[in-house]
Amino acid sequence: MNLDVLDNQHSDEIAAFLAVASQGSFVAAGRLLQRHPTVISKRLAAMEKRLGVRLVERSTRQVRITDAGAKLEQRLRSAVGLIVEAEQQASEGAAEVRGTLRLALPAAMGRLWLGPMLPEFLKAYPQVSIIADYSERVVDIIEEGFDVAIRIGELQDSRLIARKLCEHRRILCASPGYVERHGWPETPQDLSAHNCLRFSGLASFPQWRLHCGSRQHTVVPKGNLTANDSESLLAAARADVGILGAGEWLMSRDIADGHLLHILPDWQLDAAGGVYLVRPSARFPSATVIAFKAWIESRFAHDLPWNRASR
């Protein structure tokens, strides 16, 4: 589709031509568009030159539309009608909770906690369909056409409108079997003597930046398993392989069931960050986006999903 015809200069020429055609003179057309008659005349002349055809016959008192001009006027008015109709449909669609909602979800959290909640939203809004993309990569929701994304950690894209759903805590855990064989770390310095399961998607990778109030300690953990998939690292931690540093949401069930123990409970890994709902723009969000935002905020408002499930 050639969008050059939609630039400001061409649209001004079209507006001038249609005003002259409907009003019958440059003076009346200028009054309608709040422009001087000479401006209207120049715009019409530029349009005729660009198209290579005379659109009006000029006289001292009035103008007459040529046959070519009459045909063009008919086509342009039809086009304007289609534009108005399209805008009306878009406006109506923005006011109704309906249509397709494209979601970008973090892979592991999405599969464990967010995806299982989506049927509840679909039952509440049966005219909505969801296309959910699960990925550990940070998608460009503007370029890739997503309506909403859920992100974990720190936000850096200033083009996005963000709503913080909750704080994000990363903690250290290991299985009872691992601790029995290798001992219990008492301080962050003790981690250098342990096998650590490393998530390569961590912003500070390969470092672990540990925080306890105002105290900080950075280690570069050693280990025999590094992966960009947190669920595979969780499976290794359950199997007594090593100490895992990951989101509390990932390990809450295993902690509640006794399959994992909270290591160095006074320390947190990468203290900054949160779980955010982000969308491309603050202007004119559709009713469907507004409804989804309100719904997911309500699901995080009083307690976190992984806290409720671990009780």
N, C-alpha and C positions, 0 to 999 in steps of 0.2 A: 504494500500500500504506500503510495506517494503522499507523505504528509506535508510537502512543501505548500500545497494549496491551502493549508490551514494556518499559514503564518499571519501575523497581524496586518500586514499590508494588503494581502489578498482579501482577508475578511472585511477590512474597511472598504475596499472597492466594491465587494458584493453588497454590503450594507448600503452604500451610496446608490448603487444601481437599483436595488429594490425600492429604496425610498423615492427615487426619481420616478420609477415606473408607477408607484402607487399614488404619488402626490401630483405628478404632472408638471412639475417645475423645479428648478434648482433652489429657488427661494423657499418653497414649501418643504422640499426635502431637507434643506439646511435647518429649517425650523424644527422638523421632526427629530433630526439627529443632533440638534444643538451644535451645528457647525455652520461656518460662513458659506454662502452659496458658491464662492470661488473654490473652496476646499472640495465641495461636492463635485463641482465641474472637473477639477483636476483629477480627482480619484476616478471618475467615470472615463475621462480621456486616457488615463493610464491603463485602465482595464481594457478599453478598446484596442489600444496599442499592443498590449500583451496578447490578446486573443486574435488580433488581426482582422477585426470585423467591426462595422459600425453598429452600435446598439441603439442609438437614438438620433433622430433628426432634430437639430436645434433651430429655434427661431427666437425673436426678441422677447416674446412673451411666454412661450411654452415649449415643451419638447414633445416629440412624438416617438413612440417606441417602434423600431423597425421590426420586420418579420423575424429576423435573427434574434433581435432583442426579446421579442415576445416569447419565442421558443425557449430562450435561455431563462427568462423570468419564470416560466412554468416549471422548468426542471429545478431551478434554485429554490422555489417556494416548496416544492415537494421534498427537497433535501432538508430544508429548514424544519419542515413538519416532522420528518423522521428524527431529527436531532432533538426536537422538543419532546417527542414521544419517548425517545430513549432516555432522556433525562428524567422524565416523569416515572418511567419504569424503575430506573435506578433509585430514585427517591423513595418510591413505594417499597422497593426491596430493602432499602436501608432501614425502614421502619418496621419490618416484619422479621421475626426470627425464623429464617428459612434459608434454603440453599446449601452450598458446600462450604465447609470450614476446613482449611488446610492448616494442620498443626505440625510443628517441628518439635519433637520430644527427645530428651536425652535417652540414649538406648537402654541402659540398665535401669535407671529410675523409672523410665517410661514403661518398661515391661513389668517391673515389680509393683509399682504403685499407681502410676497415672493411667496406664491403659485399662486396668481393671475397673477404674472409676468411670470411664467414658460411657458405658451403657446407661448409667444413671442419667447422664446429661441427654443422651439420645432419647430416653424414655420421656424425659421432661419436655423435649422439643422434637416431636416426631417428624417435622418437616425439614430437619437439618440432617445432612449427611457429612461424615467426617472422613478426610483423607489424612492419615497420621503417618509421619515419616520418623522412624526411630534411628538415631545416629549419634555417635559420640563426637563427631566433628561439629564445629560451630558453623552452622549454615548461615548464608547471607539471606535473611528472610525477605529483604527487599528485592534483590536480584532474582531469587528463586520463587517468589510469588506466594510466600506463606502469610497467612492472616495473623497467626499467633505462634510464639515459641515459648518453651519453658527452658530456662538456662540455669546452670549451677555455677557458682563461683563469683568472680568479679566481672562486672560489665565494663566494656570498653567502647562499644559502638554508640557514639553520640547521636546517631540518626534515629535511635529507637526510643520509644516510650516504655518505661519499665515500671512494674509494680512488684515490690518485694513481698513474696508469699510467706517466707519464713527465713530464719537464720540457717546457715549451713555449717554443721559441725563435722569435722573430720577427726577421727579417733584411731587409736591403735588397738588391735585385737589379735589374739592367738588362741588356739585350741587348748583345752586342758592337757591333752596328750603331748603337745609341743612343750608346754611349760613344765610338765613333769620330767621330760627328758633333758631340756636345755636350761631350765631355771627361769626365774621371774626377773625381768629387768627392773631395777629400782630407780634408775636415773636415765635421762636421755643418752648419756655417755655410754651406758651399758649396751645400747643398741648395736654398737660396732662389733660386738661379740656374737650377734645373732644373725640368723638367716632371715632376711626381710623380703617380702613380696612387694614388688614395685610397680605402680601404675604409671605408665609412660605418658598418660594424658594429664597428669598433674602439672599445673602451671609452673611450679618451681622444680620440676624434674630435671636432674636426678636427685636434687636435694629434698630433705624433709625439714621444713622449718617449723619447729615446735614452740608453742607459746604456753606460758602459765602465768596469768596476770601480766605483770610488767617484765617478767623473765622470758628470755628467748634463747633458744639453742638450735643450731643448724647442724645436721648430720648428712653425710652422703652414704646411705645404707647400702650394704652389700647383700646380694642374694642370688639364688640360682633360678629365679623366675621373674621375668619382666614382661608385662603385657599391656596392651591398650584396651583390654576388656576386663572390667572390674569383676564381673561375675565368675570368670575363670580363675581370678586370683582368690575370690571368696571360696571357691571349691577347693583350692590348694590349702587355704588356711584351715578349712574344716578337716582336711586330710593330714593335719599335723606337720605341714611343710615349713611354715614360718609365720612371722609377724606381719600382719596386713595393716596398712594405713589407708583408710577409705572413709567415705561418708557414713555417718551414723545410720542413715536410712538404709544402707546396704546390709548392715550387720545386726540391726536391732532384733530381728526375729531369732537369729542364732544366739545372741546374748541372752534373750529372754528364755530360750529353750536350754541354755547351758552348754551349747555346742561351741561357743566362743567366750573368752574372758576379756574384759576391758583392761588393756595394758596401760600403765602410766596414766591412770584416770584423771590426774590433775593437769595433764598436758593435752593440748589440742594441736592438731596438724593443720597448718595454713589457716590461721584464725579468721582472716577476713573473708567475706563472701556471703552469699545467700542463695536462695532459690527464687527465681524471678519469672514473672510473666512479662514478655516483651512483645510489642507490636510495632509495625513500621511507622505509624504516624498518629498524632493526636487529632488530626482533622477528620471529621466525618466517619468515625468508626461505624460499621454496620450494626444493626440491632443484634445480629448473631454473635458478633465479636463482643459486644457489650454483655450479652447474656452469658457467654462462656466465661468472661472475666468475672462477673458477679458470682457465677456458680463455683468456679474453682477457688475464688477467695473464700467463699463460705466453707469449702471443704478443708481449708487450712486455718480458718479463723480461730477456733477454740482449742484444737489439738492437731498434732501432725498425724497424717495417715499411718506412718510407721510406729508411732507411739500407741495409737489406738489398737493396732493389730498385735502388738507385742504384749498386751495385757491379758 
